[in-house]
Amino acid sequence: MSKYDQDILAMVALHGTVSVGDIAQTLDVTDQTVRRIVQPLVAQGRIRKVHGAIVSVDGPNDPPLPARLVENRAAKARIAEMVAQIIPDGASLAIDTGSTSGIIAQALCQRRNLTVVSNSSIIAATLAVIPGNRVFMAGTQLRAHDGAAFDRNAFDTVASFSVDWAILSASRVHPHHGFLVNDQNEVEMSLALQDIASQSLMAVDQSKWILQGAGSPLRLPPLRDGSLVVTDARPPEDFATLLTALDVRTPA
């Protein structure tokens, strides 16, 4: 893997299409070097190469975050309240950038003295204003549709922490394919957050449990045995095998 892979993937995720010349200028390398670096990424299906530019393969699958925050709002709020009951005052957290995570951040405003690292500017801003909290924004260049960062600085910042909890989310859940998202950067960030956490918590509302079709194309790293899955309704029996080693919690 090239040391520039993450930078290129972040640029493409942020802008959708980036010229080879712009990438070369940003990385301070030649156009020829960029073409050589992206060849394995193209072969892996993580980006597409067109004449003179690199193009995202993800497409506009995720609507802007404000729109997602109001989708299934009541269900996400129930999940968020459960998470706020699980997380104690004084805990250290790594939080991803999903809409459910954004609502969880609002619920966590009732907790005190949290240490939080997140690659979401919205989540960081929500929790930074609470007295006693220490909040660290991971990353510098923010993605347009949700204010999230996936540049090298984001991953370096996350890797420098050790936390009690990783709070994660997914776009879809499939009984055989597991927890799914639309963006390769989100896959890698989920892995980075789990790597620094003693315990993982996946928050997904019942609308995301799908039985047919993948819905979202990219698999998140498997959760460690004993990880929590917090949802607003008991998942269908079809998901029993996927959830066997996980601690599934729903409202009483």
Salt bridges, closest charged atoms under 4 A:
ASP7 OD2 - ARG152 NH2 2.49
ASP89 OD1 - ARG111 NE 2.92
ASP146 OD2 - ARG68 NH2 4.00
ASP146 OD2 - ARG143 NH2 2.55
ASP146 OD2 - HIS145 NE2 3.70
ASP183 OD2 - ARG143 NH1 2.77
GLU186 OE2 - ARG143 NH2 2.95
GLU188 OE2 - ARG46 NH2 1.92
ASP232 OD2 - ARG78 NH2 3.44
ASP247 OD2 - ARG249 NH2 2.98
